[in-house]
Amino acid sequence: MRDFLNQIRQALNQNLYSVALSMCLTIPSICGAIDSSDGQDTKAKYVQWYDQNVSSMCQFFDGQACYFFRCSMLHQGSTMNPNSRFSRIIFLEPGTTNNFMHCNVMNNALNLDVRVFCTAVIDSADRWLNRVINTPLFQTNYDKFMRRYPNGLPPYIVGTPVIG
């Protein structure tokens, strides 16, 4: 899990904002699923995990708003969702202006700073991971989590790194 979070940080640090943003939007799904008795993601689990761990990042962007954005971004490639209370979500790329713009609504569009948002989600996942990593529920569900196996994944492939 830490490798996954570090790869998202690397994408962010390389200015791969769409990649980092897309992956950050999956974090509440993954953590909510790992943190549940059946190991499955649902809208309710996504919203709950986000609200408990991230939502203080922006007063306008709670778990439900993030869930709607996640659905439109990851499934339609859109920053607009008909169920959202915002006409769209827009992100200002860092370093493109001298102004810092984050957590404000302009003409019914929510503006977030992509670096602030992604960092808040990643840092929240790190804190959550520190709390749950040794729990039986985490251990059970994490066994199903996609991750890198540097020496292979027996009995399938051995001796070379695989992701599985």
Secondary structure, 3 states (H helix, E strand, C coil): CHHHHHHHHHHHHCCCHHHHHHHHHHHHHHHHHHCCCCCCCCHHHHHHHHHHHCHHHCCCCCHHHHHHHHHHHHHHCCCCCCCCCCCEEEEECCCCCCCCCCCEEECCEEEEEHHHHHHHHHHHHHHHHHHHCCCHHHHHHHCCCCCEECCEECCCEECCCEEC
